[in-house]
């Protein structure tokens, strides 16, 4: 079999096959096999406009890293087109809007929008691009974790960030930046939960991922920041050796990138570490030229504009001056940092530094004062941590309670599915039994009908012989019928000639009768007309039946005239107008009509005008005999 697929567009295709010498049953096997292939081809399609829209969404996604205002403007411009597109495009746009809000530091009120994207991209069976679907799943999990993080639901946040990392690992074309951000967020959450071992683990994973990621201009993207995160994790574990080692590695990477402003926070942290753990305390370590590094970091941080300096800039300078025995400078920077810092941990560091500096100066009063502030800040920190622990405990309880509910829902769903499977098997078994019974019954019916068919064939043969005999008889009768038809045709022609002769004679008789009747009617009508003329001349008066006789006379002289006049009106003619028409038809003048009808000449003239409008010229067509009589009168 040869199968040809002609693709005219992404959503219109034609399938042709040629099956030489293939039985009809083979088509029932080929179609179920080809159906999944056809569904796959259809699902992999997409209109040109939809692909262009997906490309625009992806470009806007990448633009968020370089120009957030322009990305927001582009996303707003795509809104109307997205609303008229497919569900896949709408969910992609939903992820884009979540990313824009996250980049704009807009905390979500609920994780519903992100969870909707997670539900869609984790339940897709046929995607436009399978690798792209894996990336969408990774992004959806990441922003669901970000939503839970902003809502202080850390257990769920950790869970979704881990799912984002797993989705990235399973995809060959993962979004590396989202992957790195997920690891960074996990490190931060583990740090908040004081789980420093896991913090170090994910920080090392982020470093390995940054090293493996493609470099841009020979530089690994954000590698210095991830090395600083590892150093911070080692500091939390009190591993000073590895902390300084990774600070040194981070500094080397930042130096290779020529100290960009994005590493300002990392430089301030490294400066703090170098100031805290001086080389004189670790002569056995292989950390060279720390003094030169500190001077270089101080120089680059001082060159930054005020609005680009990191939050820990003043604290780093204070610790540097404190370790350099410049107590007065350290006090100034500690106080500046204390006044600007809003967090309790930052004020705790500033209060402790000020207490140490005043003790070194011998100003016990100020040292005691800052010691009291240190004590109050420490109590606030303890209270805050207790509150956070309580909140985390509550969130953990809520998390596991919801997890139990989800497990119960899943188990209930499994039970429903099991019951449905049992019911389906029962239905299949019942249908199979019914099919077997029905098949047996049909076979019996087929055998019986075969017997009936055999007897029917015999009967058909017998009837066919009788039919041949009847056909021979019909042919004989047909010949007789043809002879009879010829005889009837001759008789019919003769009858038609006779009928024509009779009709001609009847016509002559009718004409003679009409002439006779006309002569008789003319004598009567002349008397009626003469009577009306005498009335018009004043020599006689109208009788009771005079008008009836006049109408009869007019009908005799002009057959159908009155009926024709009446047909022109939508309603019956009034008696005066009808009488006026009759008088005009017998040729009477205006004076005569006024005399006969005993009305004024104006009234008679109006009626005559109306009669002429109704009857037209026919009212003046008067017989010659009447005209001569009228002239004589």
C-alpha positions as CSV (number, residue, x, y, z in Angstrom):
1,X,0.0,0.0,0.0
2,X,1.3,3.5,-0.9
3,X,0.3,6.3,1.4
4,X,0.7,9.9,0.4
5,X,0.3,12.9,2.7
6,X,0.0,16.3,1.1
7,X,0.4,19.2,3.6
8,X,-1.1,22.3,2.2
9,X,-0.9,24.3,5.4
10,X,-0.2,23.6,9.1
11,X,-3.8,22.7,9.7
12,X,-5.0,21.5,6.3
13,X,-3.7,18.3,4.8
14,X,-4.8,15.6,2.5
15,X,-4.3,11.9,2.8
16,X,-4.3,9.7,-0.3
17,X,-3.7,6.0,-0.5
18,X,-3.7,3.5,-3.2
19,X,-4.5,-0.1,-2.3
20,X,-4.0,-2.4,-5.3
21,X,-5.7,-5.7,-4.9
22,X,-6.4,-4.9,-1.2
23,X,-9.6,-6.5,0.3
24,X,-12.2,-4.3,2.0
25,X,-11.3,-5.7,5.4
26,X,-7.8,-4.2,5.2
27,X,-9.2,-0.7,5.3
28,X,-10.6,-1.4,8.7
29,X,-7.1,-2.3,9.9
30,X,-5.4,0.6,8.3
31,X,-7.7,3.4,9.5
32,X,-7.2,2.7,13.3
33,X,-3.5,2.6,12.8
34,X,-3.4,5.9,10.9
35,X,-5.8,7.7,13.2
36,X,-3.2,8.4,16.0
37,X,-0.8,9.6,13.3
38,X,-3.3,12.0,11.9
39,X,-4.2,13.3,15.3
40,X,-0.5,13.9,16.0
41,X,-0.1,15.7,12.7
42,X,-3.1,17.9,13.5
43,X,-1.9,18.6,17.1
44,X,1.5,19.6,15.9
45,X,0.0,22.2,13.6
46,X,-0.8,25.8,14.3
47,X,-1.8,28.7,12.3
48,X,0.8,31.2,11.1
49,X,-0.7,34.0,13.2
50,X,-0.6,31.7,16.3
51,X,3.1,30.9,15.8
52,X,3.9,34.6,15.3
53,X,2.0,35.4,18.5
54,X,4.0,32.7,20.4
55,X,7.2,34.1,19.1
56,X,6.2,37.6,20.3
57,X,5.4,36.2,23.8
58,X,8.8,34.5,24.0
59,X,10.6,37.7,22.8
60,X,8.8,39.7,25.5
61,X,9.7,37.0,28.0
62,X,13.4,37.4,27.2
63,X,13.0,41.2,27.1
64,X,12.1,41.2,30.8
65,X,15.8,40.7,31.7
66,X,17.0,43.9,29.9
67,X,14.1,46.3,29.7
68,X,11.1,45.7,32.0
69,X,9.1,48.8,30.9
70,X,9.3,47.9,27.2
71,X,8.3,44.3,28.1
72,X,5.2,45.5,29.9
73,X,4.3,47.7,27.0
74,X,4.7,44.8,24.5
75,X,2.7,42.5,26.7
76,X,-0.2,45.0,26.9
77,X,-0.2,45.2,23.1
78,X,-0.6,41.5,22.8
79,X,-3.6,41.2,25.1
80,X,-6.4,41.5,22.5
81,X,-4.7,39.0,20.1
82,X,-4.2,36.5,22.9
83,X,-7.8,36.6,24.0
84,X,-8.9,35.5,20.5
85,X,-6.3,32.7,20.3
86,X,-6.1,29.1,21.6
87,X,-5.9,28.0,25.2
88,X,-2.2,27.2,24.8
89,X,-1.4,30.8,23.8
90,X,-3.5,32.2,26.6
91,X,-1.6,30.1,29.2
92,X,1.7,31.2,27.7
93,X,0.6,34.8,28.1
94,X,-0.6,34.0,31.6
95,X,2.9,32.9,32.5
96,X,4.3,36.1,30.9
97,X,2.0,38.4,33.0
98,X,3.0,36.5,36.2
99,X,6.7,37.0,35.3
100,X,6.1,40.7,34.7
101,X,4.4,41.1,38.1
102,X,7.1,39.2,39.8
103,X,9.8,41.4,38.1
104,X,7.8,44.5,39.2
105,X,7.8,43.2,42.9
106,X,4.0,43.0,42.9
107,X,3.1,40.4,45.5
108,X,0.3,38.1,44.5
109,X,-2.9,37.8,46.6
110,X,-3.2,34.1,45.8
111,X,-1.4,31.4,43.8
112,X,-4.4,30.6,41.7
113,X,-3.1,32.1,38.5
114,X,0.2,30.2,38.7
115,X,-1.5,27.0,39.7
116,X,-3.8,27.3,36.7
117,X,-0.7,27.4,34.4
118,X,0.8,24.4,36.4
119,X,-2.4,22.4,35.9
120,X,-2.5,23.1,32.2
121,X,1.1,22.5,31.3
122,X,1.3,19.3,33.4
123,X,-1.8,17.7,31.9
124,X,-1.1,18.4,28.2
125,X,-1.1,15.2,26.0
126,X,-0.2,16.6,22.6
127,X,1.7,19.9,22.5
128,X,2.8,22.1,19.7
129,X,6.4,21.4,20.6
130,X,7.3,18.8,23.2
131,X,10.5,20.5,24.3
132,X,8.7,23.9,24.6
133,X,6.1,22.2,26.8
134,X,8.8,21.0,29.2
135,X,10.1,24.6,29.4
136,X,6.6,25.8,30.1
137,X,6.2,23.3,32.9
138,X,9.5,24.4,34.4
139,X,8.4,28.0,34.3
140,X,5.0,27.3,35.7
141,X,6.4,25.4,38.7
142,X,8.9,28.2,39.4
143,X,6.3,31.0,39.5
144,X,4.0,28.9,41.6
145,X,6.8,28.5,44.1
146,X,7.4,32.3,43.9
147,X,3.8,32.9,44.7
148,X,3.9,30.6,47.7
149,X,7.2,32.3,48.8
150,X,5.5,35.7,48.7
151,X,2.6,34.3,50.7
152,X,5.0,33.0,53.4
153,X,3.9,29.4,52.6
154,X,7.5,28.1,52.6
155,X,6.8,24.3,52.5
156,X,4.8,24.6,49.3
157,X,7.2,27.1,47.9
158,X,10.1,24.6,48.4
159,X,8.0,21.9,46.9
160,X,7.3,23.8,43.7
161,X,10.9,25.1,43.3
162,X,12.1,21.5,43.6
163,X,9.6,20.5,40.9
164,X,10.9,23.3,38.7
165,X,14.4,21.9,39.1
166,X,13.3,18.4,38.3
167,X,11.4,19.6,35.2
168,X,14.6,21.4,34.1
169,X,16.7,18.4,34.6
170,X,14.4,16.2,32.6
171,X,14.3,18.6,29.6
172,X,17.2,18.9,27.1
173,X,16.2,22.5,26.3
174,X,15.5,23.9,29.7
175,X,15.3,27.6,30.6
176,X,18.7,27.8,32.3
177,X,18.0,31.2,33.9
178,X,14.8,29.9,35.5
179,X,16.7,26.8,36.7
180,X,19.3,29.0,38.3
181,X,16.7,31.2,39.9
182,X,14.9,28.2,41.3
183,X,18.1,27.0,42.9
184,X,18.8,30.5,44.3
185,X,15.3,30.7,45.8
186,X,15.8,27.2,47.4
187,X,19.0,28.4,48.9
188,X,17.3,31.5,50.4
189,X,14.4,29.4,51.8
190,X,16.7,26.8,53.3
191,X,18.7,29.7,54.9
192,X,15.5,31.1,56.4
193,X,14.7,27.6,57.8
194,X,18.3,27.4,59.2
195,X,18.8,24.3,57.1
196,X,22.4,25.2,56.1
197,X,23.4,21.8,54.7
198,X,20.7,22.0,52.1
199,X,21.5,25.7,51.5
200,X,25.1,24.6,50.7
201,X,23.9,21.8,48.5
202,X,21.7,23.9,46.2
203,X,24.3,26.7,46.1
204,X,26.9,24.2,44.8
205,X,24.3,23.0,42.2
206,X,23.8,26.6,41.1
207,X,27.6,27.0,40.6
208,X,27.9,23.8,38.6
209,X,24.9,24.9,36.4
210,X,26.4,28.3,35.9
211,X,29.7,26.7,34.8
212,X,27.9,24.4,32.4
213,X,25.7,27.1,30.9
214,X,26.8,28.7,27.6
215,X,29.1,31.7,28.2
216,X,28.3,35.1,26.8
217,X,31.4,36.9,25.5
218,X,33.6,34.4,27.3
219,X,32.0,35.1,30.7
220,X,29.8,32.7,32.6
221,X,26.5,34.4,33.5
222,X,26.1,35.4,37.2
223,X,28.8,32.9,38.2
224,X,30.3,35.4,40.7
225,X,27.0,35.7,42.6
226,X,26.5,31.9,42.8
227,X,30.1,31.5,44.2
228,X,29.2,34.2,46.8
229,X,26.1,32.2,47.8
230,X,28.4,29.2,48.4
231,X,30.7,31.3,50.5
232,X,27.7,32.5,52.5
233,X,26.5,28.9,53.1
234,X,30.0,28.0,54.4
235,X,29.9,31.0,56.7
236,X,26.6,29.8,58.1
237,X,28.2,26.4,58.7
238,X,31.2,28.1,60.4
239,X,33.6,26.7,57.8
240,X,35.9,29.7,57.5
241,X,38.4,28.0,55.2
242,X,35.9,27.2,52.4
243,X,34.1,30.5,53.0
244,X,37.3,32.5,52.2
245,X,38.2,30.1,49.4
246,X,34.9,30.8,47.6
247,X,35.1,34.5,48.3
248,X,38.5,34.4,46.6
249,X,37.0,32.5,43.6
250,X,34.1,34.9,43.4
251,X,36.4,37.9,43.4
252,X,38.5,36.4,40.6
253,X,35.3,35.9,38.4
254,X,34.1,39.5,39.2
255,X,37.6,40.8,38.3
256,X,37.5,39.0,35.0
257,X,34.2,40.7,34.2
258,X,35.7,44.1,35.1
259,X,33.6,44.7,38.3
260,X,30.1,45.2,36.8
261,X,27.6,47.1,39.0
262,X,25.4,43.9,39.3
263,X,28.0,42.4,41.6
264,X,28.0,45.4,44.1
265,X,26.3,43.3,46.8
266,X,28.7,40.5,46.3
267,X,31.7,42.8,46.6
268,X,30.4,44.3,49.8
269,X,29.9,40.9,51.3
270,X,33.4,39.8,50.2
271,X,34.8,43.0,51.7
272,X,33.0,42.2,55.0
273,X,34.4,38.6,55.0
274,X,38.0,39.8,54.2
275,X,37.7,42.5,56.9
276,X,36.4,40.0,59.5
277,X,38.9,37.2,58.8
278,X,42.2,39.0,58.2
279,X,45.2,37.4,56.6
280,X,47.2,37.7,59.9
281,X,44.8,35.3,61.5
282,X,45.2,32.7,58.7
283,X,48.8,32.7,57.8
284,X,48.7,29.1,56.8
285,X,46.0,29.7,54.1
286,X,46.8,30.3,50.5
287,X,44.9,33.6,50.1
288,X,47.3,36.0,48.4
289,X,47.2,39.8,48.3
290,X,44.1,40.3,50.4
291,X,45.1,43.9,51.1
292,X,45.2,44.7,47.4
293,X,41.8,43.0,46.9
294,X,40.3,45.0,49.7
295,X,41.6,48.3,48.3
296,X,40.3,47.4,44.8
297,X,36.8,46.6,46.2
298,X,36.7,49.8,48.2
299,X,37.7,51.8,45.1
300,X,35.0,50.1,42.9
301,X,32.3,50.4,45.5
302,X,33.1,54.1,46.1
303,X,32.8,54.8,42.4
304,X,29.2,53.6,42.2
305,X,26.4,56.2,42.2
306,X,24.5,56.5,45.5
307,X,21.4,54.8,44.1
308,X,23.4,51.8,42.9
309,X,25.3,51.0,46.1
310,X,24.2,47.9,47.9
311,X,22.4,47.9,51.2
312,X,25.4,46.4,53.0
313,X,27.8,49.0,51.7
314,X,28.0,51.1,54.9
315,X,28.2,48.0,57.1
316,X,31.1,46.7,55.0
317,X,33.0,50.0,55.3
318,X,32.3,50.1,59.1
319,X,33.7,46.6,59.6
320,X,36.7,47.4,57.4
321,X,37.5,50.5,59.4
322,X,37.0,48.7,62.7
323,X,39.4,45.9,61.7
324,X,41.8,48.6,60.4
325,X,41.7,50.3,63.8
326,X,40.0,53.4,62.5
327,X,37.5,53.4,65.2
328,X,36.0,56.9,64.6
329,X,35.4,56.2,60.9
330,X,33.9,52.8,61.9
331,X,31.5,54.6,64.3
332,X,30.4,57.0,61.6
333,X,29.6,54.2,59.1
334,X,27.9,52.0,61.8
335,X,25.6,54.9,62.8
336,X,24.8,55.7,59.1
337,X,24.0,52.0,58.5
338,X,21.9,51.8,61.7
339,X,19.8,54.9,60.7
340,X,19.2,53.6,57.1
341,X,18.7,49.9,57.8
342,X,15.1,48.8,58.6
343,X,15.7,45.1,59.3
344,X,16.4,43.9,62.8
345,X,19.3,41.8,61.8
346,X,21.0,44.8,60.2
347,X,20.5,46.9,63.3
348,X,21.8,44.1,65.5
349,X,25.1,44.1,63.5
350,X,25.3,47.9,63.7
351,X,24.6,48.0,67.5
352,X,27.1,45.3,68.2
353,X,29.8,47.1,66.1
354,X,29.1,50.4,67.8
355,X,29.4,48.7,71.2
356,X,32.7,47.2,70.3
357,X,34.1,50.5,68.9
358,X,33.1,52.6,72.0
359,X,34.6,49.9,74.3
360,X,37.8,50.2,72.3
361,X,37.7,54.0,72.7
362,X,37.0,53.6,76.5
363,X,33.6,55.4,76.3
364,X,31.7,53.0,78.5
365,X,28.6,55.2,78.6
366,X,28.1,55.1,74.9
367,X,29.1,51.4,74.9
368,X,26.4,50.7,77.6
369,X,23.8,52.7,75.7
370,X,24.5,50.7,72.5
371,X,24.6,47.6,74.5
372,X,21.1,48.3,75.7
373,X,20.0,48.8,72.1
374,X,21.8,45.6,71.2
375,X,19.8,43.8,73.9
376,X,16.5,45.3,72.8
377,X,17.2,44.4,69.1
378,X,18.2,40.9,70.2
379,X,14.9,40.5,72.0
380,X,13.0,41.7,68.9
381,X,14.9,39.3,66.8
382,X,14.1,36.4,69.1
383,X,10.4,37.5,69.1
384,X,10.4,37.8,65.4
385,X,12.0,34.4,64.9
386,X,9.5,32.9,67.4
387,X,6.7,34.4,65.4
388,X,8.2,33.1,62.2
389,X,8.7,29.7,63.7
390,X,5.0,29.8,64.8
391,X,3.9,30.9,61.4
392,X,6.1,28.2,59.7
393,X,4.7,25.6,62.1
394,X,1.2,26.7,61.2
395,X,2.0,26.8,57.5
396,X,3.6,23.3,57.8
397,X,0.5,22.1,59.6
398,X,-1.7,23.6,56.9
399,X,0.5,22.1,54.2
400,X,0.3,18.6,55.6
401,X,-3.4,18.9,56.3
402,X,-4.0,20.0,52.7
403,X,-1.7,17.2,51.6
404,X,-3.9,14.7,53.5
405,X,-6.9,16.2,51.9
406,X,-5.3,15.9,48.5
407,X,-4.3,12.3,49.2
408,X,-7.9,11.6,50.3
409,X,-9.2,13.1,47.1
410,X,-6.7,11.1,45.0
411,X,-7.7,7.9,46.8
412,X,-11.4,8.7,46.3
413,X,-10.6,9.3,42.6
414,X,-8.8,6.0,42.4
415,X,-11.7,4.2,44.0
416,X,-14.1,5.9,41.5
417,X,-11.8,4.9,38.7
418,X,-11.6,1.3,40.0
419,X,-15.4,1.2,40.2
420,X,-15.6,2.6,36.7
421,X,-13.2,0.0,35.4
422,X,-15.3,-2.8,37.1
423,X,-18.5,-1.3,35.6
424,X,-16.8,-1.0,32.2
425,X,-15.6,-4.6,32.4
426,X,-19.1,-5.7,33.4
427,X,-20.6,-3.8,30.4
428,X,-18.0,-5.3,28.1
429,X,-18.8,-8.8,29.4
430,X,-22.5,-8.1,29.0
431,X,-22.0,-6.8,25.5
432,X,-19.9,-9.8,24.7
433,X,-22.5,-12.2,25.9
434,X,-25.2,-10.3,24.1
435,X,-23.1,-10.3,21.0
436,X,-22.6,-14.1,21.2
437,X,-26.3,-14.7,21.7
438,X,-27.2,-12.3,19.0
439,X,-24.7,-13.9,16.6
440,X,-26.1,-17.4,17.3
441,X,-29.6,-16.1,16.7
442,X,-28.6,-14.4,13.5
443,X,-26.9,-17.6,12.3
444,X,-30.1,-19.5,12.9
445,X,-32.1,-16.8,11.0
446,X,-29.5,-16.9,8.2
447,X,-29.9,-20.7,7.8
448,X,-33.6,-20.5,7.9
449,X,-33.5,-17.7,5.3
450,X,-31.2,-19.8,3.1
451,X,-33.8,-22.5,3.0
452,X,-36.5,-20.0,2.3
453,X,-34.3,-18.5,-0.5
454,X,-33.8,-21.9,-2.1
455,X,-37.6,-22.6,-2.1
456,X,-38.1,-19.0,-3.4
457,X,-35.7,-19.7,-6.3
458,X,-37.7,-22.8,-7.3
459,X,-40.9,-20.8,-7.1
460,X,-39.3,-18.1,-9.2
461,X,-38.3,-20.7,-11.9
462,X,-41.9,-21.9,-11.9
463,X,-43.3,-18.4,-12.1
464,X,-40.8,-17.6,-14.9
465,X,-42.2,-20.4,-17.0
466,X,-45.8,-19.2,-16.4
467,X,-44.6,-15.7,-17.2
468,X,-43.3,-16.8,-20.6
469,X,-46.6,-18.4,-21.4
470,X,-48.4,-15.2,-20.3
471,X,-46.1,-13.1,-22.5
472,X,-47.0,-15.2,-25.5
473,X,-50.7,-14.7,-24.7
474,X,-50.1,-11.0,-24.3
475,X,-48.3,-10.8,-27.6
476,X,-51.4,-12.4,-29.3
477,X,-53.7,-10.1,-27.5
478,X,-51.5,-7.2,-28.4
479,X,-51.9,-7.9,-32.1
480,X,-55.7,-8.2,-31.7
481,X,-55.6,-4.9,-29.8
482,X,-53.7,-3.2,-32.6
483,X,-56.4,-4.3,-35.1
484,X,-59.1,-3.1,-32.8
485,X,-57.3,0.3,-32.3
486,X,-57.1,0.7,-36.1
487,X,-60.9,0.0,-36.4
488,X,-61.6,2.4,-33.5
489,X,-59.5,5.1,-35.1
490,X,-61.4,4.9,-38.4
491,X,-64.7,5.0,-36.5
492,X,-63.5,8.0,-34.5
493,X,-62.5,9.9,-37.7
494,X,-66.0,9.2,-39.1
495,X,-67.6,10.3,-35.9
496,X,-65.6,13.5,-35.8
497,X,-66.8,14.4,-39.4
498,X,-70.4,13.7,-38.3
499,X,-70.1,15.9,-35.2
500,X,-68.7,18.8,-37.2
501,X,-71.6,18.6,-39.6
502,X,-74.1,18.5,-36.7
503,X,-72.4,21.5,-35.0
504,X,-72.5,23.5,-38.2
505,X,-76.2,22.8,-38.6
506,X,-76.8,23.7,-34.9
507,X,-75.0,27.0,-35.4
508,X,-77.2,27.9,-38.4
509,X,-80.3,27.1,-36.3
510,X,-79.1,29.2,-33.4
511,X,-78.4,32.1,-35.7
512,X,-81.8,31.9,-37.3
513,X,-83.4,31.7,-33.9
514,X,-81.5,34.7,-32.7
515,X,-82.6,36.7,-35.7
516,X,-86.1,35.8,-35.1
517,X,-85.9,36.7,-31.4
518,X,-84.1,40.0,-32.3
519,X,-86.9,40.9,-34.6
520,X,-89.5,40.2,-31.9
521,X,-87.4,42.0,-29.2
522,X,-87.0,45.0,-31.5
523,X,-90.7,45.4,-31.8
524,X,-91.1,45.3,-28.0
525,X,-88.2,47.6,-27.3
526,X,-89.4,50.1,-29.8
527,X,-92.6,50.3,-27.9
528,X,-90.8,50.7,-24.6
529,X,-88.5,53.4,-26.0
530,X,-91.4,55.2,-27.6
531,X,-93.2,55.2,-24.2
532,X,-90.2,56.9,-22.6
533,X,-90.0,59.4,-25.3
534,X,-93.6,60.3,-24.8
535,X,-92.9,60.7,-21.1
536,X,-90.0,63.0,-22.0
537,X,-92.3,65.1,-24.2
538,X,-94.9,65.2,-21.4
539,X,-97.6,63.3,-23.3
540,X,-97.5,60.3,-21.0
541,X,-96.3,59.3,-17.4
542,X,-94.2,56.4,-16.1
543,X,-95.8,53.2,-15.1
544,X,-94.8,51.0,-12.2
545,X,-92.8,48.6,-14.4
546,X,-91.6,51.1,-16.9
547,X,-87.9,51.1,-15.7
548,X,-87.9,47.3,-15.6
549,X,-89.2,47.1,-19.2
550,X,-86.5,49.7,-20.2
551,X,-83.7,47.6,-18.7
552,X,-85.1,44.5,-20.4
553,X,-85.2,46.3,-23.7
554,X,-81.6,47.5,-23.3
555,X,-80.4,44.0,-22.4
556,X,-82.2,42.7,-25.6
557,X,-80.6,45.4,-27.8
558,X,-77.2,45.4,-26.1
559,X,-76.7,41.9,-24.4
560,X,-74.3,42.0,-21.5
561,X,-74.0,45.9,-21.4
562,X,-75.5,46.4,-18.0
563,X,-73.6,43.5,-16.5
564,X,-70.3,44.9,-17.9
565,X,-71.1,48.3,-16.5
566,X,-71.8,46.8,-13.1
567,X,-68.5,44.8,-13.2
568,X,-66.5,48.0,-13.4
569,X,-67.8,49.2,-10.0
570,X,-66.6,47.8,-6.7
571,X,-70.1,48.2,-5.3
572,X,-73.6,48.0,-6.8
573,X,-74.7,51.0,-8.9
574,X,-77.2,53.3,-7.3
575,X,-80.7,53.3,-8.9
576,X,-80.6,57.0,-10.2
577,X,-77.2,56.5,-11.8
578,X,-78.3,53.2,-13.4
579,X,-81.5,54.8,-14.8
580,X,-79.4,57.7,-16.2
581,X,-77.1,55.2,-17.9
582,X,-80.2,53.4,-19.4
583,X,-81.7,56.7,-20.7
584,X,-78.4,57.7,-22.2
585,X,-78.0,54.3,-23.9
586,X,-81.4,54.8,-25.7
587,X,-80.1,58.2,-27.0
588,X,-82.0,60.7,-24.8
589,X,-80.7,64.2,-24.3
590,X,-80.0,66.2,-21.1
591,X,-83.5,67.9,-21.3
592,X,-85.3,64.6,-21.9
593,X,-83.4,62.9,-19.0
594,X,-84.2,65.7,-16.6
595,X,-87.9,65.6,-17.7
596,X,-88.2,61.8,-17.3
597,X,-86.4,61.6,-14.0
598,X,-88.1,64.8,-12.7
599,X,-84.8,66.4,-11.6
600,X,-83.0,69.7,-12.4
601,X,-80.8,69.9,-15.4
602,X,-77.7,70.4,-13.3
603,X,-78.4,67.1,-11.4
604,X,-79.1,65.3,-14.7
605,X,-75.9,66.7,-16.2
606,X,-73.9,65.5,-13.1
607,X,-75.3,62.1,-13.4
608,X,-74.6,62.0,-17.2
609,X,-70.9,63.0,-16.5
610,X,-70.6,60.2,-13.9
611,X,-72.2,57.7,-16.4
612,X,-69.7,58.7,-19.1
613,X,-66.8,58.2,-16.6
614,X,-68.1,54.7,-15.8
615,X,-69.2,53.5,-19.3
616,X,-66.9,55.4,-21.5
617,X,-67.6,55.6,-25.2
618,X,-69.9,52.5,-25.1
619,X,-72.7,54.6,-23.7
620,X,-72.9,56.5,-26.9
621,X,-73.1,53.4,-29.2
622,X,-76.8,53.5,-29.9
623,X,-78.6,51.4,-32.6
624,X,-79.4,53.2,-35.8
625,X,-83.1,52.6,-35.4
626,X,-83.0,54.3,-32.0
627,X,-81.2,57.2,-33.5
628,X,-83.7,57.7,-36.2
629,X,-86.5,57.4,-33.8
630,X,-84.9,60.0,-31.6
631,X,-84.4,62.3,-34.5
632,X,-88.0,62.0,-35.5
633,X,-89.0,62.8,-31.9
